[in-house]
Amino acid sequence: MEGSRDWGLLVGRIALIALYAFSAAGKFETLDATAALLATKGYPLAMPLTIFVATVEMLGAICIAVGFYSRAVAIGLILYTLAATVTFHNFWMLEGAARQGLLIHFLKNVGLLGAFGIIASVGPGAFSLDALMRKLPRERAEVA
């Protein structure tokens, strides 16, 4: 049963980060437009912030996918996702169809927060760099 849990965590991690990797790639492709959007939301230094955010999304996605510092990265992505959700999916400011669309995005992000919470709580599983890094010192100690 433990093996199925680890496979589930691996598949779940990869599925979870697809949105973040895709989003980061889009930001890198459209830096000017993304920076302009951030500026309309009142963020200062929009271009450096855009580059930072795209980098955080991409590195976070890679770290979660391979299970590298998974718990810390999951907590960081929780904070990032909370900020993005409140800033860009503030459905409570709208009415009608626009409100409904943003509500769906808001709730999608709530689900992502839950998934990152699970990773922060239980870790990435056996199929991860975190597990490999924990295993290596024990193996070295046994050889010595």
Contacts in CASP RR format, 6 or more apart in sequence:
PFRMAT RR
TARGET T0000
AUTHOR 0000-0000-0000
METHOD contacts of the structure
MODEL  1
MEGSRDWGLLVGRIALIALYAFSAAGKFETLDATAALLATKGYPLAMPLT
IFVATVEMLGAICIAVGFYSRAVAIGLILYTLAATVTFHNFWMLEGAARQ
GLLIHFLKNVGLLGAFGIIASVGPGAFSLDALMRKLPRERAEVA
2 126 0 8 1.000
3 126 0 8 1.000
5 125 0 8 1.000
6 125 0 8 1.000
6 126 0 8 1.000
6 127 0 8 1.000
7 127 0 8 1.000
9 119 0 8 1.000
9 122 0 8 1.000
9 123 0 8 1.000
9 124 0 8 1.000
9 125 0 8 1.000
9 127 0 8 1.000
9 128 0 8 1.000
10 124 0 8 1.000
10 125 0 8 1.000
10 127 0 8 1.000
10 128 0 8 1.000
12 115 0 8 1.000
13 64 0 8 1.000
13 65 0 8 1.000
13 67 0 8 1.000
13 70 0 8 1.000
13 119 0 8 1.000
13 124 0 8 1.000
13 128 0 8 1.000
14 65 0 8 1.000
16 64 0 8 1.000
16 112 0 8 1.000
16 115 0 8 1.000
16 116 0 8 1.000
16 119 0 8 1.000
17 60 0 8 1.000
17 61 0 8 1.000
17 62 0 8 1.000
17 64 0 8 1.000
17 65 0 8 1.000
19 112 0 8 1.000
20 57 0 8 1.000
20 58 0 8 1.000
20 60 0 8 1.000
20 61 0 8 1.000
20 64 0 8 1.000
20 77 0 8 1.000
21 57 0 8 1.000
21 58 0 8 1.000
21 61 0 8 1.000
21 62 0 8 1.000
21 65 0 8 1.000
23 57 0 8 1.000
24 54 0 8 1.000
24 55 0 8 1.000
24 57 0 8 1.000
24 58 0 8 1.000
24 61 0 8 1.000
25 58 0 8 1.000
26 34 0 8 1.000
26 54 0 8 1.000
27 34 0 8 1.000
27 50 0 8 1.000
27 53 0 8 1.000
27 54 0 8 1.000
27 57 0 8 1.000
28 54 0 8 1.000
28 58 0 8 1.000
31 47 0 8 1.000
31 50 0 8 1.000
31 51 0 8 1.000
31 54 0 8 1.000
32 47 0 8 1.000
34 50 0 8 1.000
34 54 0 8 1.000
35 46 0 8 1.000
35 47 0 8 1.000
35 49 0 8 1.000
35 50 0 8 1.000
36 46 0 8 1.000
38 46 0 8 1.000
38 49 0 8 1.000
38 50 0 8 1.000
38 53 0 8 1.000
39 46 0 8 1.000
41 87 0 8 1.000
41 88 0 8 1.000
43 49 0 8 1.000
53 80 0 8 1.000
56 80 0 8 1.000
57 80 0 8 1.000
60 73 0 8 1.000
60 77 0 8 1.000
62 68 0 8 1.000
63 69 0 8 1.000
63 70 0 8 1.000
63 73 0 8 1.000
64 70 0 8 1.000
64 73 0 8 1.000
64 74 0 8 1.000
64 77 0 8 1.000
64 119 0 8 1.000
64 124 0 8 1.000
66 128 0 8 1.000
66 129 0 8 1.000
67 124 0 8 1.000
67 128 0 8 1.000
67 129 0 8 1.000
67 130 0 8 1.000
68 128 0 8 1.000
68 129 0 8 1.000
68 130 0 8 1.000
69 130 0 8 1.000
70 119 0 8 1.000
70 120 0 8 1.000
70 123 0 8 1.000
70 124 0 8 1.000
70 128 0 8 1.000
70 130 0 8 1.000
71 119 0 8 1.000
71 120 0 8 1.000
71 123 0 8 1.000
71 124 0 8 1.000
71 130 0 8 1.000
74 116 0 8 1.000
74 117 0 8 1.000
74 119 0 8 1.000
74 120 0 8 1.000
74 123 0 8 1.000
75 116 0 8 1.000
75 120 0 8 1.000
77 116 0 8 1.000
78 113 0 8 1.000
78 116 0 8 1.000
78 117 0 8 1.000
78 120 0 8 1.000
81 109 0 8 1.000
81 112 0 8 1.000
81 113 0 8 1.000
81 116 0 8 1.000
82 113 0 8 1.000
84 109 0 8 1.000
85 106 0 8 1.000
85 109 0 8 1.000
85 110 0 8 1.000
85 113 0 8 1.000
88 105 0 8 1.000
89 102 0 8 1.000
89 103 0 8 1.000
89 105 0 8 1.000
89 106 0 8 1.000
89 109 0 8 1.000
90 102 0 8 1.000
90 106 0 8 1.000
91 99 0 8 1.000
91 100 0 8 1.000
91 101 0 8 1.000
91 102 0 8 1.000
91 103 0 8 1.000
91 105 0 8 1.000
91 106 0 8 1.000
92 99 0 8 1.000
94 102 0 8 1.000
123 130 0 8 1.000
124 130 0 8 1.000
124 131 0 8 1.000
125 131 0 8 1.000
END
